[in-house]
Amino acid sequence: MSEILLTTTVGSFGKPDYLQKARNANARGKVSDSELHDLEKKATEEWIRRQEDIDLDILVDGEMYRGDMVAYFAERLDGFRLGGLVRSYGNRYYHKPVIASKVSRPKPMTVDWFRFTQGLTDRPVKGMLTGPYTLLDWSYNEAYRTRRDAALALAEAVRQEAEDLERAGAKYIQIDEPAIHARPEEIDIAIEAMAVVTQNLKAKTVSHICYGDFAAIYPKVLELPVDQLDLAMHNYEYRWLKLFDEHPFTKELAIGVVDVHSHRLETVEEAAEGIRKGLKYVSADRLLPHPDCGLKTRTVEESLDKCRVVVDAAKKVRAEIGSRAVPVQA
């Protein structure tokens, strides 16, 4: 694994056609849960091999077994029921969960998948969770008196899962909070809830934030108790970096250098220039290049191509840093 500019991804990859067809057939009762599970494992192993072949440093399981990032957990936590369809983005819809009664976690939700995936590779695999504030904001709350009460109840369930992931061997645990800037006036709730989740963890903690007004929560978001913030930058033409001129960035930064919502493939030089922009604010050992967000909206081939650009760009900038570090011979 590289020592600087470690490359990674946000979490999801495009599902192969055979798996998407099986998921649809399973929903119609034409493919059993056991058959679907076997295909999900097959697709997960394929993505681990692809990530190794591309030479990514920190891997993910690709979320072949997940649909929506909130509904997946709502279906596994006591206290939720699924509501009606709502639009998430584009032409994609999901069943918005309802917090109908006291929330609790009856059993681990992602640990078996982490163990399976980490067992396929010697490279570190991130544990991947949706954060308590996003679970709240992307659900209807009918059970708790206040949104803070609901967020803290959800945080306890996420804490249990995160600690189980660490016990299973996770060295990186990502707790995604894409909704954190939806209501800037509630950022203290998000910070308090995250503190519950990470309070006992020794693993490297990461929180992914994307597609919203990051300026509305900066620099307050630096109080979020995680080691690394994972930010979409390319899609915003890196304008959030300018915020760091007035208030220095104090965490590790996972910087998005390719746009996951565009079919256009960036050049290696474009991505490398994004990395160079980040290096003006964060040292190379604390800067992690990656795609802006999860790649589940892209095909397998597009996902691979985007990741290759990230890796090749990181290698290019590492070489530049190495050449500058070599002393000039007299």
TAZINOR-V881280 format. One record per backbone hydrogen bond with DSSP energy under -0.5 kcal/mol. NH is the residue of the N-H (numbers start at 1). CO is the residue of the C=O. If there is no record, write none. Layout:
# TAZINOR-V881280
NH;CO
NH;CO
This chain:
# TAZINOR-V881280
5;284
8;289
13;62
19;16
20;16
21;17
22;18
23;19
24;20
25;21
26;22
27;23
28;24
29;26
30;25
31;25
36;32
37;33
38;34
39;35
40;36
41;37
42;38
43;39
44;40
45;41
46;42
47;43
48;44
49;45
50;46
51;47
52;48
53;49
54;50
55;51
56;51
57;7
58;7
59;57
59;124
62;11
64;61
66;63
72;68
73;70
74;70
75;71
76;73
77;73
78;104
80;77
81;98
83;96
86;94
88;92
89;92
92;89
94;86
96;84
96;94
98;81
99;140
100;79
100;98
101;79
104;78
106;76
106;104
114;110
115;111
116;112
117;113
118;114
119;115
120;117
121;118
126;59
127;172
129;127
129;174
131;176
135;131
136;132
137;133
138;134
139;136
140;97
142;99
142;140
143;99
150;146
151;147
152;148
153;149
154;150
155;151
156;152
157;153
158;154
159;155
160;156
161;157
162;158
163;159
164;160
165;161
166;162
167;163
168;164
169;166
170;165
173;204
174;127
175;173
175;206
176;129
176;174
177;208
180;177
182;179
183;179
184;181
186;183
187;184
189;186
190;186
191;187
192;188
193;189
194;190
195;191
196;192
197;193
198;194
199;195
201;198
204;171
206;173
207;228
209;230
214;212
216;213
217;214
218;214
218;215
221;217
222;219
223;220
224;221
226;224
227;205
228;205
229;252
230;207
231;229
231;254
232;209
233;231
234;256
236;233
237;234
238;233
239;236
241;238
242;239
243;240
244;241
245;242
246;242
246;243
247;243
252;227
253;286
254;229
255;253
255;288
256;231
256;254
257;290
260;258
262;259
266;264
271;267
272;268
273;269
274;270
275;271
276;272
277;273
278;274
279;275
280;276
280;277
281;278
282;278
286;283
287;284
288;253
289;287
290;255
292;258
295;12
298;295
303;299
304;300
305;301
306;302
307;303
308;304
309;305
310;306
311;307
312;308
313;309
314;310
315;311
316;312
317;313
318;314
319;315
320;316
321;317
322;318
323;319
324;320
325;321
326;322
